[in-house]
Structures are given as structure tokens and as C-alpha cells.
Amino acid sequence: MRARDGDGRDAAEAQAALGAVLPPVLAPDAVIYAPEIKYYSYRVPVDATWQSRDIPRLYVVGNAAGYTASLSAAALTGVIAARAIAHGASANVP
Ligand SMILES: Cc1cc2nc3c(=O)[nH]c(=O)nc-3n(C[C@H](O)[C@H](O)[C@H](O)COP(=O)(O)OP(=O)(O)OC[C@H]3O[C@@H](n4cnc5c(N)ncnc54)[C@H](O)[C@@H]3O)c2cc1C
């Protein structure tokens, strides 16, 4: 089967070109999958601590909030929210 991209170029040619700079791509056990489609248009309204602006005490972190698209950025939102939650919890301790 021959796959073609939007420009009509042969996918095998694209793979060969990619393999010239990234040889592991040409390995027999290499798996190439496509397309990958991502939607980031929906954004949950959150404040600087990733707390929902609409539902108090609900924190929306990671890519689910719609602002991040990587492991580190998604993880960072969790750290920020966790610190805010912990700070709020300790502030409520008598
Ligand atoms: C093929 C691929 C390659 C990638 N490569 C990179 C890369 O090289 N570098 C990089 O920085 N990022 C990469 N990413 C992006 C990265 O994986 C994401 O940005 C990151 O995982 C987002 O983290 P997250 O915690 O927001 O969501 P996720 O990692 O998706 O975690 C969400 C979790 O919630 C669970 N879940 C969903 N619905 C429910 C439910 N109703 N109840 C309970 N659990 C639920 C899911 O099972 C999942 O475990 C890649 C993504 C893909 C798909």
C-alpha cells in the first residue's frame, strides 16, 4: 500500500529523507503512525493556580485544561495546583 500526504509526496520518500538524518526511522521494527490530530481549542476557565473560575475548589490540570501540550507543562500545572491546595489546607489548620 502506498500512502500519500497532503502534498502528494510519496510517504516512502518522506521516510527515506527522514532516515537520512534520523537513521533509526529506517529500522525494520520502526513503527510510523499517522495522522496525529490534536484539538486544543477548548480551554477551561482557570485562575493562576489552575482552579476553575466557575467551580470553586475544582482544579483542572494537565492537558485537560486546554492550555498545555507536553509532559513537563502538564506536570507543572499539577505541581502548581497541588501547592495551592496544600497551602490552602495548611492555612485552614487551627
Ligand atoms: C504519541 C504521543 C507522543 C508524545 N510525545 C511527547 C513527547 O515526546 N514529549 C512531551 O513532552 N509530550 C509528548 N506527548 C504529549 C504528552 O503525552 C501529554 O502532553 C501528557 O501526557 C499530558 O499529560 P496529562 O496528565 O495532562 O494527560 P494524560 O497523560 O493523557 O493522562 C490522563 C490520564 O487520565 C486518564 N483518564 C481519562 N479519562 C478518565 C476518567 N474518566 N476517569 C479516570 N481516568 C481517566 C487517562 O487514562 C490517563 O491515564 C506525546 C503524546 C502522544 C499521544
The ligand as an SDF file (V2000), in Angstrom:
LIG
                    3D

 53 58  0  0  0  0  0  0  0  0999 V2000
    2.1440    9.6190   20.7250 C   0  0  0  0  0  0  0  0  0  0  0  0
    2.4440   10.7500   21.6580 C   0  0  0  0  0  0  0  0  0  0  0  0
    3.7440   11.1500   21.8300 C   0  0  0  0  0  0  0  0  0  0  0  0
    4.0560   12.1920   22.7030 C   0  0  0  0  0  0  0  0  0  0  0  0
    5.3420   12.5690   22.8720 N   0  0  0  0  0  0  0  0  0  0  0  0
    5.6490   13.5410   23.7300 C   0  0  0  0  0  0  0  0  0  0  0  0
    6.9940   13.9160   23.9610 C   0  0  0  0  0  0  0  0  0  0  0  0
    7.9390   13.3660   23.3730 O   0  0  0  0  0  0  0  0  0  0  0  0
    7.2590   14.9190   24.8340 N   0  0  0  0  0  0  0  0  0  0  0  0
    6.2590   15.5540   25.5210 C   0  0  0  0  0  0  0  0  0  0  0  0
    6.5550   16.4480   26.3270 O   0  0  0  0  0  0  0  0  0  0  0  0
    4.9670   15.2130   25.3200 N   0  0  0  0  0  0  0  0  0  0  0  0
    4.6310   14.2270   24.4620 C   0  0  0  0  0  0  0  0  0  0  0  0
    3.3230   13.8780   24.2560 N   0  0  0  0  0  0  0  0  0  0  0  0
    2.2850   14.6290   24.9650 C   0  0  0  0  0  0  0  0  0  0  0  0
    2.1620   14.1340   26.4010 C   0  0  0  0  0  0  0  0  0  0  0  0
    1.9520   12.7350   26.3950 O   0  0  0  0  0  0  0  0  0  0  0  0
    0.9720   14.8320   27.0330 C   0  0  0  0  0  0  0  0  0  0  0  0
    1.1380   16.2400   26.9150 O   0  0  0  0  0  0  0  0  0  0  0  0
    0.8600   14.4780   28.5140 C   0  0  0  0  0  0  0  0  0  0  0  0
    0.7790   13.0850   28.6730 O   0  0  0  0  0  0  0  0  0  0  0  0
   -0.3670   15.1310   29.1170 C   0  0  0  0  0  0  0  0  0  0  0  0
   -0.4380   14.7170   30.4520 O   0  0  0  0  0  0  0  0  0  0  0  0
   -1.8000   14.7180   31.1910 P   0  0  0  0  0  0  0  0  0  0  0  0
   -1.5210   14.2390   32.5750 O   0  0  0  0  0  0  0  0  0  0  0  0
   -2.4760   16.0210   31.0190 O   0  0  0  0  0  0  0  0  0  0  0  0
   -2.7380   13.6660   30.4180 O   0  0  0  0  0  0  0  0  0  0  0  0
   -2.5310   12.1120   30.2090 P   0  0  0  0  0  0  0  0  0  0  0  0
   -1.0950   11.7090   30.2680 O   0  0  0  0  0  0  0  0  0  0  0  0
   -3.3280   11.7850   28.9760 O   0  0  0  0  0  0  0  0  0  0  0  0
   -3.2240   11.4680   31.4600 O   0  0  0  0  0  0  0  0  0  0  0  0
   -4.6240   11.4720   31.6060 C   0  0  0  0  0  0  0  0  0  0  0  0
   -4.9990   10.2130   32.3690 C   0  0  0  0  0  0  0  0  0  0  0  0
   -6.3830   10.2990   32.7410 O   0  0  0  0  0  0  0  0  0  0  0  0
   -6.9570    9.0400   32.4840 C   0  0  0  0  0  0  0  0  0  0  0  0
   -8.3920    9.2680   32.3210 N   0  0  0  0  0  0  0  0  0  0  0  0
   -9.0310    9.8120   31.2720 C   0  0  0  0  0  0  0  0  0  0  0  0
  -10.3550    9.8530   31.4940 N   0  0  0  0  0  0  0  0  0  0  0  0
  -10.5370    9.3370   32.7110 C   0  0  0  0  0  0  0  0  0  0  0  0
  -11.6930    9.1150   33.5130 C   0  0  0  0  0  0  0  0  0  0  0  0
  -12.9150    9.4570   33.1130 N   0  0  0  0  0  0  0  0  0  0  0  0
  -11.5150    8.5490   34.7180 N   0  0  0  0  0  0  0  0  0  0  0  0
  -10.2820    8.2170   35.1630 C   0  0  0  0  0  0  0  0  0  0  0  0
   -9.1530    8.4090   34.4460 N   0  0  0  0  0  0  0  0  0  0  0  0
   -9.3010    8.9670   33.2500 C   0  0  0  0  0  0  0  0  0  0  0  0
   -6.2750    8.5080   31.2530 C   0  0  0  0  0  0  0  0  0  0  0  0
   -6.4100    7.1070   31.1850 O   0  0  0  0  0  0  0  0  0  0  0  0
   -4.8330    8.9390   31.5270 C   0  0  0  0  0  0  0  0  0  0  0  0
   -4.1170    7.9790   32.2710 O   0  0  0  0  0  0  0  0  0  0  0  0
    3.0120   12.8390   23.4110 C   0  0  0  0  0  0  0  0  0  0  0  0
    1.6900   12.4160   23.2300 C   0  0  0  0  0  0  0  0  0  0  0  0
    1.4210   11.3910   22.3720 C   0  0  0  0  0  0  0  0  0  0  0  0
   -0.0220   10.9500   22.1920 C   0  0  0  0  0  0  0  0  0  0  0  0
  1  2  1  0
  2  3  1  0
  2 52  2  0
  3  4  2  0
  4  5  1  0
  4 50  1  0
  5  6  2  0
  6  7  1  0
  6 13  1  0
  7  8  2  0
  7  9  1  0
  9 10  1  0
 10 11  2  0
 10 12  1  0
 12 13  2  0
 13 14  1  0
 14 15  1  0
 14 50  1  0
 15 16  1  0
 16 17  1  0
 16 18  1  0
 18 19  1  0
 18 20  1  0
 20 21  1  0
 20 22  1  0
 22 23  1  0
 23 24  1  0
 24 25  2  0
 24 26  1  0
 24 27  1  0
 27 28  1  0
 28 29  2  0
 28 30  1  0
 28 31  1  0
 31 32  1  0
 32 33  1  0
 33 34  1  0
 33 48  1  0
 34 35  1  0
 35 36  1  0
 35 46  1  0
 36 37  1  0
 36 45  1  0
 37 38  2  0
 38 39  1  0
 39 40  1  0
 39 45  2  0
 40 41  1  0
 40 42  2  0
 42 43  1  0
 43 44  2  0
 44 45  1  0
 46 47  1  0
 46 48  1  0
 48 49  1  0
 50 51  2  0
 51 52  1  0
 52 53  1  0
M  END
$$$$
